[in-house]
Amino acid sequence: MSEPICDIVIPIWNQPELTAACLQSVAACTEIPARLILVDNGSEAPTCELLNRFKAEGKLPAEILRNPTNLGFIKAVNQGIRAGKAPWVCLLNNDTVVTTGWLSEMIRVAESDPGIGLVNPTSNCLGYPAKGRPPGEITRRLAENRGKSAPLSTAIGFCLLARRSLFDQIGLLDEQFGMGNFDDDDFSLRVRQAGLRPVRAAAAYVHHEEKASFKKLPGWEKAFDENRKKFEQKWGRRLRILWGPVVPASLSIDALAGAGHWISVIGPLNGKSGKKSDHAQVDYLPSTPGGWRSKALWRLVTKRKKPFDLVVSLDPAWSRWIRRLQLLHRAKLLENPTQNELLEQCRTLSRSQ
């Protein structure tokens, strides 16, 4: 049997039905030499027995690491990474279902550019809402994108590919984030500090049942908020920015999106809008030439759950309305900035409380 090209690390805490579906899909759809490292994080008997049966079936080489109690997602992942030696490492949640060619396509994308450090697949939670379509159908639809990728600000840990040498270079996941959440954001920014970037493989598809395990943990919402605070103390807040009416060619928003900020561009998107970004964290909200201001103001003052932190205005009339309604939206206004002014304002707001 060929030596594994990739170690697939799957941390597992109960959820036998989801775990079985995940393992079956990996066994059926992984077309390159790979080894599973299954980290059993204190699961109950049904899941333990499931893992034993899967290993005995021998559909893929598998090693089971047993923890007597749940040590948390991050420690389990790091434990699995240390146990392997293949040149590629893929971190995979047990609430996923992979599809044909998923891993080979992610590796193909990673090998296409030495500047790529992390690769996510396309997913129902990243780049392609499923809308009831079965995963296999989506994979066929995406086949024409083979070898293509899209930029990400941060990679998501549900299915994450990296070279083993990257972990040797910058270290493993930061265990201060406990049971999980924001550890992948933190790791992505450390990868960026190393001069590499995360991307999404456009033709690789993995379905994800988001937070299926986290929601079973007592106090997970409190732990989420605590990890968010830890992340923001280390890296700063990720801002929500409303931009209007268009992005001129003299300014770039890719650097802001790459830092994790969320950007909504609203206005008449025509030939004068400059180069559009294909970044996952840039959202374009087209509007008519005569109606974009009212649409933008309505969005600004009614967005309560995740309000905008900054408004970048390139239109004097819109700027006047933003100032008049400041008590309703409380966002900072930045008018006609240079690139340096824009970056500096975002750095200042990100570090403010």
Backbone hydrogen bonds, N-H to C=O, Kabsch-Sander energy under -0.5 kcal/mol:
donor,donor_aa,acceptor,acceptor_aa,energy
5,I,33,P,-2.8
6,C,33,P,-1.1
7,D,88,W,-2.5
8,I,6,C,-0.6
8,I,35,R,-3.1
9,V,7,D,-0.8
9,V,90,C,-2.6
10,I,8,I,-0.6
10,I,37,I,-2.4
12,I,39,V,-3.0
19,T,15,Q,-2.9
20,A,16,P,-2.5
21,A,17,E,-2.0
22,C,18,L,-2.4
23,L,19,T,-2.7
24,Q,20,A,-2.5
25,S,21,A,-2.0
26,V,22,C,-2.4
27,A,23,L,-2.5
28,A,24,Q,-1.9
29,C,25,S,-2.2
30,T,26,V,-1.4
31,E,29,C,-0.7
35,R,6,C,-2.1
36,L,61,P,-3.0
37,I,8,I,-2.9
38,L,36,L,-0.6
38,L,63,E,-3.0
39,V,10,I,-2.1
39,V,37,I,-0.7
40,D,38,L,-0.9
40,D,65,L,-2.8
41,N,12,I,-3.4
41,N,39,V,-0.9
42,G,40,D,-1.4
42,G,67,N,-0.9
47,T,44,E,-0.7
48,C,44,E,-2.0
49,E,45,A,-2.8
50,L,46,P,-1.8
51,L,47,T,-2.3
52,N,48,C,-2.0
53,R,49,E,-2.4
54,F,50,L,-2.4
55,K,51,L,-2.4
56,A,52,N,-2.2
57,E,53,R,-2.0
58,G,54,F,-1.0
58,G,55,K,-0.7
59,K,54,F,-0.6
63,E,36,L,-2.5
65,L,38,L,-3.0
65,L,63,E,-0.5
66,R,64,I,-0.5
67,N,40,D,-2.6
71,L,69,T,-0.9
73,F,179,M,-1.1
74,I,178,G,-1.0
76,A,72,G,-1.9
77,V,73,F,-2.4
78,N,74,I,-2.6
79,Q,75,K,-2.3
80,G,76,A,-2.2
81,I,77,V,-2.5
82,R,78,N,-2.4
83,A,79,Q,-1.2
84,G,80,G,-0.6
84,G,81,I,-1.2
88,W,5,I,-1.7
89,V,162,A,-2.8
90,C,7,D,-2.9
91,L,160,L,-2.9
92,L,9,V,-2.9
92,L,90,C,-0.5
93,N,158,F,-2.8
94,N,11,P,-0.6
96,T,93,N,-0.7
97,V,207,H,-2.1
99,T,205,Y,-0.9
101,G,29,C,-1.3
102,W,99,T,-2.0
105,E,101,G,-2.2
106,M,102,W,-1.5
107,I,103,L,-2.3
108,R,104,S,-2.2
109,V,105,E,-2.2
110,A,106,M,-2.3
111,E,107,I,-2.4
112,S,108,R,-0.7
112,S,109,V,-0.9
113,D,110,A,-0.8
116,I,113,D,-2.0
117,G,115,G,-0.5
117,G,197,R,-3.0
118,L,197,R,-1.3
119,V,161,L,-1.9
120,N,199,V,-2.5
122,T,201,A,-0.8
122,T,204,A,-3.0
123,S,126,L,-2.6
126,L,123,S,-1.4
128,Y,123,S,-1.8
133,R,130,A,-2.0
137,E,134,P,-0.7
138,I,134,P,-1.7
139,T,135,P,-2.3
140,R,136,G,-1.7
141,R,137,E,-1.9
142,L,138,I,-2.0
143,A,139,T,-0.6
143,A,140,R,-0.7
145,N,142,L,-2.3
146,R,143,A,-1.6
148,K,145,N,-2.6
150,A,200,R,-1.9
152,L,198,P,-1.9
159,C,156,I,-0.9
160,L,91,L,-2.4
161,L,119,V,-2.5
162,A,89,V,-2.3
164,R,87,P,-2.8
166,L,163,R,-1.1
167,F,163,R,-0.9
168,D,164,R,-1.8
169,Q,165,S,-1.7
170,I,166,L,-2.7
171,G,167,F,-1.9
175,E,173,L,-0.6
177,F,174,D,-1.4
178,G,175,E,-1.4
180,G,177,F,-2.1
186,D,182,F,-2.3
187,F,183,D,-2.3
188,S,184,D,-2.4
189,L,185,D,-2.0
190,R,186,D,-1.9
191,V,187,F,-2.1
192,R,188,S,-2.2
193,Q,189,L,-2.1
194,A,190,R,-1.1
195,G,192,R,-2.0
196,L,191,V,-1.9
197,R,115,G,-1.7
199,V,118,L,-2.1
200,R,150,A,-2.9
201,A,120,N,-3.2
202,A,148,K,-2.1
202,A,200,R,-0.6
204,A,201,A,-0.7
206,V,122,T,-2.2
207,H,97,V,-2.7
209,E,95,D,-3.0
210,E,208,H,-1.2
212,A,209,E,-1.4
215,K,211,K,-2.2
216,K,213,S,-1.4
217,L,213,S,-0.5
217,L,214,F,-1.6
220,W,217,L,-1.3
223,A,219,G,-2.1
224,F,220,W,-2.3
225,D,221,E,-2.0
226,E,222,K,-2.2
227,N,223,A,-2.4
228,R,224,F,-2.3
229,K,225,D,-2.0
230,K,226,E,-2.0
231,F,227,N,-2.6
232,E,228,R,-2.7
233,Q,229,K,-2.3
234,K,230,K,-1.5
235,W,231,F,-3.1
236,G,232,E,-1.6
237,R,350,S,-3.2
239,L,237,R,-0.6
241,I,239,L,-0.5
241,I,262,W,-3.3
242,L,310,L,-2.6
243,W,241,I,-0.5
243,W,264,S,-3.3
244,G,312,V,-2.4
247,V,273,S,-0.7
251,L,248,P,-1.7
257,A,253,I,-2.4
258,G,254,D,-2.8
259,A,255,A,-1.1
260,G,257,A,-1.6
261,H,256,L,-1.9
262,W,239,L,-3.1
263,I,281,Q,-2.6
264,S,241,I,-3.0
265,V,263,I,-0.5
265,V,283,D,-2.9
266,I,243,W,-2.9
266,I,264,S,-0.6
267,G,285,L,-1.3
269,L,267,G,-1.0
270,N,268,P,-1.1
273,S,270,N,-2.0
280,A,151,P,-1.3
282,V,279,H,-1.7
283,D,263,I,-3.2
283,D,281,Q,-0.5
285,L,265,V,-3.3
285,L,283,D,-0.5
287,S,267,G,-1.2
291,G,288,T,-0.9
292,W,288,T,-1.2
295,K,291,G,-1.7
296,A,292,W,-2.8
297,L,293,R,-2.6
298,W,294,S,-2.2
299,R,295,K,-2.1
300,L,296,A,-2.2
301,V,297,L,-2.4
302,T,298,W,-1.6
303,K,299,R,-1.0
304,R,302,T,-1.3
309,D,240,R,-2.8
310,L,240,R,-1.6
311,V,332,K,-3.1
312,V,242,L,-2.6
313,S,311,V,-0.7
313,S,334,L,-2.3
314,L,244,G,-2.2
319,S,315,D,-2.2
320,R,316,P,-1.9
321,W,317,A,-1.4
322,I,318,W,-2.2
323,R,319,S,-2.2
324,R,320,R,-2.0
325,L,321,W,-1.8
326,Q,323,R,-1.2
328,L,325,L,-1.7
329,H,325,L,-1.4
330,R,326,Q,-2.9
332,K,309,D,-2.5
334,L,311,V,-2.8
336,N,313,S,-2.5
342,L,338,T,-2.3
343,L,339,Q,-2.3
344,E,340,N,-2.4
345,Q,341,E,-2.3
346,C,342,L,-2.0
347,R,343,L,-2.1
348,T,344,E,-2.2
349,L,345,Q,-2.6
350,S,346,C,-2.4
351,R,347,R,-1.4
352,S,348,T,-0.7
352,S,349,L,-0.8
